[in-house]
Amino acid sequence: MVETRIGYLRAYEPQLALSVLDIPPRDEGVAGANVAINDNNTTGKFLGQSFALDVTETKFDADVVPVFKEMLARGDKFILTDISAKQLLSIADLAKDSGVLLFNVGATDDSLREEECRSNVFHTAPTRSMLADGLAQYLVWKQWRKWVLLYGSHDRDKLYADAIRRAATRFGATIVEERLYEDKGTARRTDTGVIQVQKQMPVFTQNLPEHDVVIVADESEVFGSYVPYRTWTPRPVAGTAGLVPSSWHPASEQWGGSQIQNRFDKATGRRMLSKDMQAWTAVRILGEAITRSKGNDPKQVETFIKADDFSIAAFKGQKLSFRNWNWQLRQPILIGDGHGVVSTSPQEGFLHQFSELDTLGVDRPETKCKLN
């Protein structure tokens, strides 16, 4: 029996959210990887293959190089990362020199696939531009072309806003006005209260030009969840609140999705979230490559994954493959609210000469990635 250890390096700290219902589960991501390990072992046991997960936790702002070296010392040659872009870049070249393949299951930064891309880093997490493009296609399909953009004051909020601006230009929408919501540092739940928020949000959204939809860019969870149903003019809300684009949805059951949802629910007692699916997909990619190539040598596995005919089934209606110009996984983007999936992008009519999935995110002619 040949055992393959798959590492999982995550930055974890308890996170705040405007609603307690939006606080991420303690095992978000790791749970998806564990379910995929079991799926791999179900097939692998007949072929002399076994898989195990090695989870290492650190903090959001920590230096991850020491713990990464510990993982290398334990023999991890395939490592999933759920860490910041800065942390990932601090280990990417060290990983390459050590013959280690990294799978980014958490960071959505476009820079990791563009000017900071690496040939040994595969991305199952979608980029912000893919998420924004998926949302934009649906809004344009609905003929909601006049947008108001409300964005937060933190860096990641501004990166999300940048992706929305790019999507508007790309698909023919117009941002008629932008407004910045400054984070004043007040407590998110205790200092606001329903009555106070009910008064604040209409004022913040007053006197806007004519618009079809309000788009919120608030990855930091400072104000976004307060926008739906509280705008001065009654309009749908989308972005990081309201109608949200994501790689997966806990209510998704199409294309055999109920099978993975049921397996996941049985194993964890909850529904599958986007990061769970991103981690599940990465582990399944490794399982497929190792099983079919009959070995777990990283170089051999890398060659198998990078082959033009490689693809993986992931309950999204079509097989998924990697873009060979930056090793980003092509994938549909689900558009949903708190209760269900509203639509899936790419939308009908958005054509591409090679793959309609390449209408989402940075395409080959636009890329700044130079793989070495």
N, C-alpha and C positions, 0 to 999 in steps of 0.2 A: 504493500500500500504506500503510495507516494502522497505525503502531506504537503499542502501549500498553505503557508501562513499569510494572511492578508492583513496588513496593518490598517488602523483607522486612527488618524490624528485629528483631534477636534479641539477647538477652543470653546470652552463652555463657562458661562457664568449665568446665574438666574437673570432673566430678562424682564423688563417692565413692558407693559402693554396698557393701552387705554381701557381695554376690557379684559377681565380675568379669563374670558373664554378664548382670548387670542394669545395667551401665554404659551410658548412652545412646550411640548412635553419634554421631560427630562431625557428621554431616550430618542429624541428626534434625530433621524438619520441613522443612528446606530441600529435602531430596530429594523429598518429596511435592509441594512447590510446583513443582519442576523438571519432574517427570513431568506435572503438570497443564498447565504451559506448553506442553509438547510436544503434549498432547492438544488444547489450544486451537488451536495452530498447524496441527494436522492438518485441522481444520475451517475455521479462519480463512483459510488460504491460498486457498481457493476463493471467498472473499467479500472479498478485499482487506484482511484483518486479520492483523496479526502481533503476537506478545506476547513480552516479554523480562522477565527477573527481575533486580532490582537488590538484592543482599544487602549489608546493613550490620550489623556486629557491634559490640557493646559489652559491658560487664561487668555482673554482676548488681546491683551497688550504684551504678552510674555514673549521672550526670546525662545523660539521653538527649536533652534539648532541643537541644544543639548539633549532634549527629549527625542529629537529625530535621530541623533547619533545612537541613543539607547535602543531605538527600534531597529536600526541597522545592526547593532551588536546582537540583537535577538534573532537576526536572520530574516527580517521582513524585506522582501524584494518587490512587493506590490503594496502600495500604500494609498488609501483613500484619505483625502484631506478635506476637512471642514474648518478652515481657518481663513484669516483675512488675506487679501491680496498681498499685502506687505509681508506677512508671515510666510506665505507660499513662495514668494520670490526669494526669501532668505534661505530656503532649502532646495530650490529647484536645481541649481547647478551642482550642488553637493550630491543630490540624488543622481544626477546624470553621471557624474564622475564615479559613483558607486554602483552603477548599473541598475538603478532602481526606477521603476515606472510609477508615476504619480497620477492619481485620478481625482480631479477637483470636483467634489460633490456639493460644495457650498457657495463659493465666491462667484458672483454674477458680473464682476468687473470686466468690461470689454477690453481693458488694457492687457489683461492676462492672455487674451487671444490675439492681440494686436501687437503693439510695439514691444511688449514684454513677453511675447509667446516663447515657449520652449518645446523642443521636439520630443521630450520625454514626459510631457504633461498632457493628459487627456481630460476633456471637460464634459461631464454629464450634466452639470448644472447649466441652464441656459444663461445667456448674457442679458443684461438690461435691454440692449437693443433688440434682442429677439422677443422679449416680453413686450416691449413697447410697440414693436411692429405687429405682433399678434393682436394686441388691443386695437391699434390704429386700423388694421384691415377690417376688423369687425365694425368699428365706428363709421368708417367710410362706407362699408357695405350697407349700413343702416341710414346712410346719408346724413349722419351727424358730423358735419365737417367744420363747424365753428366751435372752437374749444377755448375754455378758460383754464389756465394752468395755475394751480396753487401749490407752492413748493416750500419745503422746510429749509431751515438754516444750516443743517449739518451737511457735511461733505457728501455722504451717500444719498441724501435727498437731492442734492444738486446734480449728482451723476444720473439719477433717475430722471430728473427734469431734462437733462441734456438728451437722454434717449427719447423722451417724448417729443422734444423739439425736432430731433432728427427724423422721427417717424412722421410727424406732421408734414415736413418738407417732402419726404419720400413718397407719401401717398396722397398728397393734394389736399390736406386739411389746413386750416388757418387757426393759429393761436391769437385770438382777438385781444386778450389781455393776460398778463402774468401778475401774480401777487405773492410776495414773500411773507411767510409766517415765521416770525422770530421765536425761537425757544427761549422763554424767560426763566427757565429752570425751576418752575413751580412743580409741586407734586402732581402726578398725572391724574390720579383719581380723587384724592382727598381735597385738593384745593379748588377744584373746578365745580363739580356738582352739576346735576342735570339742569337746574334752573339757570345757573350762570352761563353754561355753555349754550343753552337755548337762546340767550340774549346775545352772546358774543358772535356766534357764527353768522347769523343774518347780517349783522353790522359789517363783519369782515368781507362778506360777499355782496354788499350793497353797491348799487350804481355801476354794475358791470355792463359792457356792451352786449348787444344781442348775441346769444350763444345757444348751442344745442346741448352741450355737455360740459360738466366741470371735471377736470382731471387733477387728481391729487398726487403729489410726489412727496411722500412722507414715510420713508423706510424707517425712520427713527421712532415712529409711533408717538409723536408729540401732539398732533391735532387731527390727523387724517380721518380717523374713525368717527370724529364728531361732525364731519361735513355732511354725510348723507342725511336727507330729510330736514336739514337745518339751513339750507341756502336761502337767500332773500328771494330769488326767483326759483320756482320749482323746476329743477332740471336733474337728469340722471347724473350720478357721480361714478367715476371710474379711476383706475390707476392703482394706488396702494390701498384704496378703500372703495367700497361699493362693488363695482364690476372689476374684478381683479384678474390679470393674466398670470398664469403659473404653468409649471411643467406637469402638474398633477392636481387632482381635486379629490377630497375625501368622498365625494358622492359619485365619482366616475365609475360607471359599470359597463360602458360600451366596450366593444371589441374584446370581450372576455375579461374585462376589468373586474367583474364580480368575483372571478376566481382568485386573483391576487388579493383583492380586498378581504375576502373570506379567510384566506390563509393568514393574512396579516392580522386580522381581528382576532383570530383564534390564538395567535402567538403573543399578541400584545394587549388585547382588550380595548383597542381603539382603532380608528380608521387611519388610512395611509395618507400622509402629507407629502408635499412636494419633495422635501429633502429626503424623506424615506424612499421615495421612488428614485431619486437621483443616486442614492447610495445602493439601492437594490440593483439598478441598472449597471452600475460600475462593477459590482461583484459578479453579476451574471455575465457581463462581457468577459471578465477574467475566467469564469468557469467554462464558458463556451470555448474560449481560445485555448485554455490549458487542456481541456478534454479532447478537443478536436485535433490539436497539434501533438497530443500524446506526450506532453512534457511541460515542466514549469520553469524552464530556463527563460529569464526575462528577455533576452535578445530574441529568442524563438517566438515568445508570446507577442512581443512588440511587432515583429515582422508579420505575424498572423493578423493582428488587429489592424495594421496599416495596409493590408492588402485591399485592392480595389473592390473585391467582391465580398468583403466582410460586412455583416449586418447583424442586428440583434432585434428580436421581437420583444416589445415592452408594452403591450396592451394599449396601443395608441392608433390602431387602424392601419398601420404600415410599418415595415421594417425600418429601423433607424441605422444610420451609418455616420462615420466621421468625415468631416470636411478635411481633406488632406492638405489644405493650406494653413490650418491653425489647430487641428485636432479637436475642434468643437463638435459635439454630437448634434447632428440634425434631428429635430424633433418638432412635432406639432405643439402649439401652445393652447392650453385650455383657458377659456374665458368663463369665469364663474363668480357667483356671489356666495353668501354664507350658506345657501341651501342646496345649490346644484350647479351643474355645468350648463351655461347658457349657449355657448358655441365653441367651436374649435377652429383655430387658424393653422395653416393658411386658408383664407376664404376662397370660395369659388370665384373664378375670374381673375385672380392674381397669378399670372402665368410666369414661367421661367423656362429658359431653354434647356436646362439640365434637370433641376429638381424644384418643384414648387416650395419645398421646405427651405430652399435657399432664398426665398423672398423674405425670410425672417432673419434679421440680423445682418452682419457685415458679409457681403458677398465677395467672391474671389477678386473681381476687378477693383474692389475698394480697399482690400486688406492692406494693413501696414506690417503684417507679420512676415518676418524673414527667418524661416526655420534653418537651423544649422545642424 
